Every structure is written in C-alpha cells, then in structure tokens.
Amino acid sequence: MVVTPPRATPGVVARFIGAHREWIIRTAGEMAPATPPELPDTIRLPATAETLVLRVAPARRQRARRWQRSGDTLVLQPTDDSPGAPLTLLQGWLRARAHEVGPALVAPVSRETGLVPARLQFRLQRSRWGSCSSRRTVSLNACMLFLSPRLLRYLVLHELCHLEHMHHGPAFWSLLTHHEPECRGLDRALNAAWREVPGWVFARA
C-alpha cells in the first residue's frame, strides 16, 4: 500500500516510486521477515505467453537437475531441505529462462531497426529494466518476462536506440520516436510496470 497526498496523481506516484525504487526495495528487505515468502502456485510470463504450474520435489542430497519442465509444469529440485532453497532455485530459473528466450525476443526489433548489439546479457536487477554500454553490450532485466509484449518491445527498442545515442537527449528521443511514435507514453508505462513483478523475484531466501 502507498499513502499519498490527496492531490497526487497516479503518474506522479509512479514517477516517485521509479526514482526511489532502489531505496524502497532495500528498506523493505531490511524490514522483511526472516522466513522466505510462500512460492506461487503458478507463474505467468506475459512476454512469452507462458503460464506454468509450479511444483517442488522432495530434496535430494545427490546432484540432480535444479529444475525440470514437463509441458506447462515446472518442477524445482532442491538439493537440501532448507526453507529458502526452493525460492533460490525459482529465482535462478527466471534468470535462466531469460537467457533461453531473450535473444529470440530481441532479434525481431533488431532486424526492424537495423540496430544490432555486439552482445546481449540477461540479469536480475532490482532497479533497472536495462542498460547499454559503450562496448555495445545491451543488458536486459530478466523481469522483462513479466512485461506485456508491447512493453517488452519498447524496452528492447529503448536500449537498442542507445547504441546510437548514449544519453537521453533530443537526438535519442528523436530516433526512438521514429521507431515508436508512442514512446513517451510507453516509457511511463514501463516505469509503472514494476508493480507487475511478483514479490518472490527479489525476496531473500
């Protein structure tokens, strides 16, 4: 819950949360209970149109696959019975899933614009959707899988445009607008989309 002044608009609130997101997450983590949160029964990834049923197998001491997928069921396989083990596995699976499907999600936008990164990275970050380095490495947050296809396209497009302009000046926005006329509204929607990221993603195991 967020308590705001009576005249605060949703846009103002979203921008405030986006600007202070890292502090909010850090402070919430310090106040969080010691026990890990309950895992979800299902995981929905709008970016890939996937809805998975989550199961946790009994812990096995010997080496085993950390997770297995059978159809629409994802099975986590802990190697110990500590309370936080399944959560750690689930967070690891999210990063791995982004690595698996990420290049195919970026490729159409790259072909459309002719903007080709030298390298792609997919990480789990608390406060940034993406970044682009001077070496033309585009990094995307694994949380992108919780975005709608349109917001995902905008995120990818935004970072690819940084290959030409490493700033947010007029030239950058001109290029971005050329490829996506509604970029300003989508940028605001992307900043507000953190609320679509489930709490377990950044919870402490």
N, C-alpha and C positions, 0 to 999 in steps of 0.2 A: 504494500500500500504506500502511496506517495501523498503526503499532505501538502497542499499548495495554497497560495493566497487566492482569494475569491476571483480575482480578475485574470489569473494566469491561464493562458490558452493552452490547448494540447501541444501546439507547436513549440511554445516557449518551454514547456515542461520537457518535451523530447530533446530539445537542444541542450537544456541544462543537464539532463541525465547523460547525454552523449559526451558532453565536455568533462563531466566529473565521474565518468564510468569507472575508471581505474580505482579511484579513491573509494567509491561506493562498494565495489567488489572486495577490495582489501579490508575495509571496515566490517563489511558483512561477514567475511571469512573469519575475522578475529572474534566476532560475536556468535559465530555458528556453534551449535552443539558438537560435542566430541564424536558422537556416533554418526556414521555416514547416512545420507538420506536413503529412503526406500527407492529401489530401482523401479522404473516404469514397467508396465505390462506390455506396452507396445512402443515402438519407435517410429515416428513418421518423419520422412525426409522429403519435403515438397520438391526440392530441386531435382530429385531423381524419380519422383512419383513412387517412392517405396514406403510401404507400411509393414514393419516387421514385428512379429511376436517374439518377446524376449523370454528366454529360459536360462536358468543357472543350473549346471550339472553339479553333482556332489564333487567335492575337492578330491583331486588325485595327486598324490605326492610325486609320482614319477612324471617325467617330461611328457607333455601332451600338447596338442594344438590348443592355443589360447582361446580360440573361438571357432565355431563351425556354423555354416549356414546350410540349411536344408529348405529349399523353397522360400517361403516367407517367414521362416523361423530362424532366429539367431540364438545359438546356444553358447553361453560362456563356460569355459572350463578352467576354474581356479586350480592352482597347484597347492594352495593352502586354505585353511578354513578361517582365516582372519576376516572380521566383519567388512573391511574395506576392499578385499580382494576383487569381488565382482565389479565394484564401481571402477576400480583402476583398469580392469580389463575392458569395460564398456567404453571408457574414455580413450583407451588405446585403439579399440576397434573403430571409433569415429575418425581418428586421425588416419588409420589405415584405409578406411573407406574413401576418404577424401583423396588419398594418393591414388587409389584404384580408378576412380571415376573422374577425378579433376581434369586431367589432360583432355579427355573427350568433351568436357563441358566448356573448356576454354577454346578448343580448336575452331568451332564454327564462328565465334566472334573474331578470332584472329584472322581467319580467311576472309570474312566480310570486310574487315577494316584494313588488312594488309599490315597490321601491327603484330610483329612476331617477337616474343620474348626469347632471350638466349637460354633461359632456364626457368622452370616452374618449381615452386615449393609450396607445400601444404602443411600448415602448422595449426596448433590450437592456441589461440591468443585471446586474452581477456578483454582487450580494449580497442583492437584494430581489426577491421574487416580485411584489409590487405595493404600491401606496400609494393613499391618498385624501387630497385636500387640503381645506382649509376652504372652497374655492370649488366643492366637489362635483365635482372632477375626479378620476376614477379612472384610475390608470396601472397597466398590466399589463406584465409582462416578456414579451418575445417568446418566451422559453424556455418559456412556458406550453404551446407546441405540442408539447413533449416529454412532457407530463403525460398520464396516463390521463384519459378523460372524467370519471370521478368526482372525481379530484383537481382537475381543471380547474374543475368546478362548485364545489367547495369554495373554491378560490382566489377565484373571482368572487364567491361569496356572502360570503366573509370581507370583501372590500373594499367590497362594497355595504352591508354592515352598518355600516361606518364612516361612511356617510352620515348615520346616526342617532346614532352614538356614536364620537367621535374619540379613542378610547382603548381599552385592553384591560381595562377594569374589569368588575365584575359585570353591569352593565346590557348591555354589549356581548355578553358571553358568553351571557347570558340570551336575547337576541334571536337570536344565532347558533344556539343550541341549539334554539330554537323552530323554526327553518327546517331545521336539520340536527342531529338528536339525537346523531349520532356525530362531532360536530365536533372533540372533543378528540383522538380517535384519528386523524382525518384531518389535523389540524394537525401532529401528529408525523410522519405520513407525508409531508406536504408538505415539512417541513424536511429530511427524508431524501431527497427526490426530486431534489436537486441532482445526485446521482450518475447520474441518467438523462440529464443534459445532456452531449452529446458534447464532447470536448476542443477540437474545432476552433472551437466557438462563441466562446470567449474567447481563442483563440490570437492571437499577434501576427503580423501579415503581414510 
